[in-house]
């Protein structure tokens, strides 16, 4: 796999438990729906394709992503953990928030917070759990990947855009407890706009980032991806994979140049 100079790419993810940005599901599915999201009001919660006639939304991969605007508290809750002591999760955030946003939270018995991830307006990302914490740096106004590895009473690790922000060790332990559910979204009603896409969780194995510019979802970046990206730009259908090579939130001619650079090893 070739690498972009701007951001480090990770491993190609093969899903075991997937959700779309619009809803949690044990089965891989992409649907532009907000039915399973809690909170938000009409006009501030939007799950749509980027070429939708009305209320289009940026997405990172696949059919659509979910956008939360207007300083609204809105999130989707996954109850499938239901009593586990470790979770590994990966998701993407398009960050345009102007205050600290709690974007991911793990909850134990009685709704207690076991861990959470906070995205600051300046791009600082902090994952905390008990005495354990790790930090990373996101790029405001662009898509960023977040990877979390939390273990009860052991530690919490954070990887942002493929860069490891550190893991808490034995002297800096995480909160202990059985994880009952997780929430993803604008959990504390932070100011600004946030978009979410490509959530995946596992119990024991690492996930890694999706392959940037793999627009046809083949697992590699080739000339075929240039054709798929060009087709989307011309309005001839959405790419199945990841066409937003520069991760700006739009698919434009700049993504063709970015993809060509990857193919040429530049």
Secondary structure as GFF3:
##gff-version 3
##sequence-region A 1 266
A	DSSP	beta_strand	17	19	.	.	.	ID=ss1
A	DSSP	beta_strand	37	39	.	.	.	ID=ss2
A	DSSP	beta_strand	45	48	.	.	.	ID=ss3
A	DSSP	beta_strand	65	68	.	.	.	ID=ss4
A	DSSP	beta_strand	74	78	.	.	.	ID=ss5
A	DSSP	beta_strand	86	97	.	.	.	ID=ss6
A	DSSP	beta_strand	101	107	.	.	.	ID=ss7
A	DSSP	three_ten_helix	109	111	.	.	.	ID=ss8
A	DSSP	beta_strand	113	119	.	.	.	ID=ss9
A	DSSP	beta_strand	124	129	.	.	.	ID=ss10
A	DSSP	beta_strand	132	137	.	.	.	ID=ss11
A	DSSP	beta_strand	143	151	.	.	.	ID=ss12
A	DSSP	beta_strand	155	160	.	.	.	ID=ss13
A	DSSP	beta_strand	163	167	.	.	.	ID=ss14
A	DSSP	beta_strand	181	186	.	.	.	ID=ss15
A	DSSP	beta_strand	192	202	.	.	.	ID=ss16
A	DSSP	alpha_helix	223	233	.	.	.	ID=ss17
A	DSSP	alpha_helix	253	264	.	.	.	ID=ss18
###
